[in-house]
Amino acid sequence: MPSKRYKKALEMVDLNKVYPLQPAIELLKKFPKTKFDQSVEIAFKLGVDPKHSDQMVRGTVPLPHGSGKKVRVLVFAREGAAADAARAAEAEFVGFEDMIKKCSDGWVDFDVAIATPEAMSEVRKLGKVLGPRGLMPNPKTGTVTDDTGKAVKEVKAGRVEFKVDKGGNVHVPVGKVSFQENHLAENTLSVVEAVTKARPASVKGIFIRSCTLAGTMSPPVRLDIRSLVPSA
């Protein structure tokens, strides 16, 4: 059953209306408050069929104002320059055999995993543990690299990943409800632009079918995607 707070927020939204970005953010911030600072997420319904490999949509995007979330980073690297750089960039966990053993035992208490190309030969064996949780390092998202220091800094500064799910949806965090309105707007526009650019060449017709903005515990607000991306 929806809470009284949620029901009150729902009364403030016209579910049949699409809102320009700024009014949508203003509405989101007017919803009854929760006891914690909610994350704000943008959700896309895309005109793709993820069953076809040539219609996969994924990528990364740096949020200009960060995600507002403390990101715990694990770096798989042998002792040496890459491991030292990861520690200097303040990665929470750095190691190789010890971290692989820990993960193989089921430990996944981190948000992003980064690996050197050399380490990937062993890290790939963790597919059943890391894969389902979206934690497997991937060259396409910049998480397989020898420049571990740069990768750690980018992730901690607010670089987020996105990937279409089986239903053709993409969910991406864009900040916290407490963010300034213009910061939420700029983060959201960065994500919209990145997802739009990730459109597969094989996709015909409408790419972004619908788009909503929502807090962790708030109703979704439908966005007028045409006002953001006229060619969407």
C-alpha positions in Angstrom: 0.0 0.0 0.0 1.4 3.5 -0.9 2.2 5.6 2.1 0.2 8.8 2.9 3.3 10.8 1.8 3.4 9.0 -1.5 -0.4 9.5 -2.1 0.0 13.2 -1.3 2.8 13.5 -3.8 0.8 11.6 -6.4 -2.0 14.2 -6.0 0.4 16.9 -7.1 1.3 15.2 -10.4 -0.8 15.2 -13.6 -0.1 11.7 -14.9 -1.5 12.6 -18.3 0.9 15.5 -18.8 4.5 15.7 -20.0 6.5 18.4 -18.2 9.4 20.5 -19.4 12.6 19.7 -17.5 12.6 22.8 -15.2 9.0 22.5 -14.0 9.5 18.7 -13.5 12.4 19.3 -11.2 10.5 22.1 -9.3 7.6 19.7 -8.8 10.0 16.9 -7.7 11.5 19.1 -5.0 8.0 20.2 -3.8 6.9 16.7 -3.0 6.5 15.8 0.7 10.0 15.2 2.2 11.3 11.9 3.3 13.7 11.2 6.3 16.6 10.8 3.9 18.0 12.6 0.9 16.4 10.7 -2.0 18.4 9.9 -5.1 16.9 11.2 -8.4 16.8 8.9 -11.4 15.9 9.4 -15.0 14.2 6.4 -16.7 13.9 6.0 -20.5 11.7 3.6 -22.4 13.6 3.0 -25.7 12.4 1.8 -29.1 15.0 -1.0 -29.2 14.9 -4.8 -29.0 17.8 -5.7 -26.6 17.6 -9.4 -27.8 19.5 -8.2 -30.9 23.1 -7.5 -30.2 23.2 -4.6 -32.7 20.5 -2.8 -30.6 22.3 -2.9 -27.3 22.5 0.6 -25.6 25.2 1.2 -23.0 27.8 3.7 -22.1 29.0 6.1 -19.4 28.5 9.8 -18.8 30.2 12.2 -16.4 27.7 14.1 -14.3 28.8 17.8 -14.1 27.8 18.0 -10.5 28.3 14.4 -9.4 25.8 11.9 -8.3 25.8 12.9 -4.6 26.6 9.3 -3.7 29.8 8.1 -2.1 31.2 5.5 -4.5 33.2 2.6 -3.1 35.7 1.4 -5.7 37.5 -1.9 -6.0 40.6 -2.1 -8.2 41.9 -5.4 -9.4 45.7 -4.8 -10.0 48.9 -6.5 -9.2 51.3 -4.6 -7.0 53.1 -1.9 -8.9 52.3 1.4 -10.6 48.6 0.6 -11.3 47.9 -0.4 -7.8 49.8 2.6 -6.4 47.9 5.0 -8.6 44.6 3.4 -7.5 45.5 4.0 -3.9 46.6 7.5 -4.5 43.2 8.2 -6.2 41.6 6.9 -2.9 40.2 3.6 -4.2 38.7 1.8 -1.1 39.9 -1.6 -2.1 43.0 -2.5 -4.1 44.5 -6.0 -4.7 44.6 -9.0 -7.0 44.6 -12.6 -5.7 43.3 -11.6 -2.3 40.4 -9.6 -3.8 39.6 -12.2 -6.4 39.4 -14.8 -3.6 37.2 -12.5 -1.5 34.8 -11.9 -4.4 34.7 -15.6 -5.4 33.5 -16.2 -1.8 30.5 -13.9 -2.5 31.8 -10.5 -1.2 30.4 -7.6 -3.3 30.4 -4.7 -0.8 31.5 -2.1 -3.4 29.8 0.0 -6.1 32.3 -0.1 -9.0 35.0 -2.5 -10.0 38.0 -1.5 -12.1 40.7 -3.8 -13.5 43.9 -3.6 -15.4 43.9 -5.5 -18.8 46.4 -7.9 -17.3 44.1 -8.7 -14.3 41.1 -9.4 -16.5 42.2 -12.9 -17.4 41.5 -13.9 -13.8 38.7 -11.4 -13.1 36.6 -12.8 -15.9 36.2 -16.0 -13.8 34.1 -13.9 -11.4 31.4 -13.5 -14.0 28.7 -15.4 -12.0 29.4 -13.2 -9.0 29.9 -9.8 -10.6 27.9 -10.1 -13.8 24.4 -10.3 -12.4 25.1 -7.2 -10.2 26.5 -5.1 -13.1 29.9 -5.0 -11.4 32.0 -6.7 -14.1 34.8 -4.4 -15.4 34.3 -3.6 -19.1 36.5 -1.8 -21.6 33.4 0.0 -23.1 32.7 1.7 -19.8 36.3 2.6 -19.1 36.7 0.2 -16.2 39.3 -2.0 -17.9 42.4 0.2 -18.1 46.0 0.6 -17.1 45.3 4.2 -16.0 43.6 3.2 -12.8 44.2 6.5 -11.1 42.2 8.4 -13.8 39.4 5.8 -13.8 39.0 5.9 -10.0 38.9 9.7 -10.0 36.3 9.8 -12.8 34.0 7.3 -11.1 34.3 9.1 -7.7 33.7 12.5 -9.4 30.3 11.3 -10.7 30.8 9.2 -13.9 27.8 6.9 -14.1 27.1 3.9 -16.3 23.9 3.1 -18.2 22.8 -0.1 -19.9 19.5 -1.1 -21.5 17.6 -3.9 -19.7 15.6 -6.8 -21.2 12.5 -4.6 -21.3 14.2 -1.8 -23.3 14.5 0.5 -20.3 17.4 2.5 -19.1 17.7 3.9 -15.6 20.4 6.4 -14.7 21.0 8.4 -11.4 21.2 12.2 -11.9 21.7 13.4 -8.3 19.9 13.9 -5.1 16.7 15.8 -4.3 18.7 18.2 -2.2 20.7 19.3 -5.3 20.2 22.8 -6.6 17.6 22.8 -9.4 20.1 24.0 -12.1 22.6 21.2 -11.0 19.9 18.6 -11.4 18.9 20.0 -14.7 22.5 20.0 -16.0 23.1 16.5 -14.9 19.9 15.3 -16.5 20.7 17.0 -19.8 24.1 15.3 -19.8 22.5 11.9 -19.4 19.8 12.6 -22.1 22.6 13.7 -24.5 24.7 10.6 -23.7 21.8 8.2 -24.2 20.7 9.9 -27.4 24.3 9.6 -28.8 24.3 5.9 -27.9 21.4 5.2 -30.3 22.4 2.1 -32.4 22.5 2.7 -36.1 20.2 -0.3 -36.7 17.3 1.3 -34.8 14.6 2.8 -36.9 11.7 5.1 -35.9 11.3 6.7 -32.5 14.3 6.0 -30.2 13.3 7.5 -26.9 9.6 6.6 -26.5 9.1 8.1 -23.0 11.1 9.5 -20.2 10.4 10.1 -16.5 12.2 11.7 -13.6 11.6 10.3 -10.1 13.0 10.3 -6.5 13.7 7.0 -4.7 10.3 7.2 -3.0 8.3 9.6 -5.2 6.0 9.2 -8.1 7.5 9.6 -11.6 7.1 12.9 -13.4 6.9 12.4 -17.2 9.3 14.6 -19.2 8.6 16.3 -22.5 11.6 14.6 -24.2 10.9 16.5 -27.4 11.8 19.8 -25.7 15.1 18.3 -24.7 16.0 16.3 -27.8 13.9 17.5 -30.8 15.2 14.6 -32.9 14.5 11.9 -30.3 
